[in-house]
Amino acid sequence: PETTAPHPQPETHPPRRKRRRPGMSNYLARQRSEAFADSYLELAPQRKNGLLGKDGAVKEPDRAYFMAAQADVIEALDKAGRI
């Protein structure tokens, strides 16, 4: 006989509702991005369009891509004396 185990779908609405409410747990609303604006203007360590190939096609990232991207950011921040 066939058996199926029910697998509930992950509910995405509670986190969305939480982000729309004021409170200590709402990091997006509490973050003072203007405090970091000058830093971002001076140094933008993330690669722009890193997932686009030279021909404009979207590349599927793998683990190595993300590791290299993070290593590049760390190196840029270190050279700039930020870390």
C-alpha positions as CSV (number, residue, x, y, z in Angstrom):
1,P,0.0,0.0,0.0
2,E,1.1,3.6,-0.7
3,T,1.8,5.8,2.2
4,T,2.4,9.5,2.1
5,A,3.7,11.6,4.9
6,P,2.4,15.1,4.9
7,H,5.0,17.8,4.6
8,P,3.8,21.3,5.4
9,Q,4.8,24.1,3.2
10,P,7.1,26.7,4.9
11,E,5.0,29.7,5.9
12,T,6.5,32.9,4.5
13,H,3.9,35.3,5.8
14,P,4.9,35.5,9.5
15,P,8.4,37.0,8.7
16,R,6.8,39.4,6.3
17,R,4.2,40.5,8.8
18,K,7.0,40.9,11.4
19,R,9.0,43.2,9.1
20,R,5.9,45.5,8.8
21,R,5.7,46.0,12.6
22,P,7.8,48.4,14.7
23,G,9.8,46.8,17.4
24,M,13.2,45.7,18.6
25,S,13.1,42.6,16.4
26,N,12.6,44.6,13.2
27,Y,16.3,45.0,12.2
28,L,15.5,46.4,8.7
29,A,13.5,49.3,10.2
30,R,15.9,49.9,13.0
31,Q,19.0,50.0,10.8
32,R,20.3,53.5,10.3
33,S,21.6,53.2,6.8
34,E,22.5,56.9,6.6
35,A,25.1,56.2,9.2
36,F,27.0,54.0,6.7
37,A,26.2,56.1,3.6
38,D,29.7,57.7,3.5
39,S,31.4,54.4,3.9
40,Y,29.4,52.9,1.0
41,L,30.2,55.9,-1.2
42,E,33.9,55.6,-0.6
43,L,34.2,51.8,-0.9
44,A,31.8,49.5,-2.7
45,P,33.5,46.1,-2.2
46,Q,30.8,43.9,-3.7
47,R,31.2,43.2,-7.4
48,K,28.5,44.7,-9.5
49,N,26.7,42.3,-11.8
50,G,28.8,39.5,-10.6
51,L,26.4,36.9,-11.9
52,L,26.4,38.3,-15.4
53,G,28.7,36.8,-18.0
54,K,30.6,39.0,-20.5
55,D,27.8,38.2,-23.0
56,G,25.2,39.4,-20.6
57,A,23.8,35.9,-19.8
58,V,23.1,35.1,-16.2
59,K,25.5,32.7,-14.6
60,E,24.4,30.1,-12.1
61,P,26.5,30.7,-9.0
62,D,28.2,27.8,-7.2
63,R,29.8,27.7,-3.8
64,A,33.2,28.7,-5.2
65,Y,31.6,31.9,-6.6
66,F,30.4,33.0,-3.2
67,M,33.6,32.1,-1.5
68,A,35.6,34.1,-4.0
69,A,33.2,37.0,-3.7
70,Q,33.6,37.1,0.1
71,A,37.3,36.7,-0.2
72,D,37.4,39.7,-2.5
73,V,35.3,41.8,-0.1
74,I,37.6,40.9,2.8
75,E,40.7,41.8,0.8
76,A,39.2,45.2,-0.3
77,L,38.1,46.0,3.2
78,D,41.5,45.1,4.6
79,K,43.4,47.2,2.0
80,A,41.1,50.1,2.8
81,G,41.9,49.7,6.5
82,R,38.3,49.0,7.4
83,I,39.0,45.7,9.1
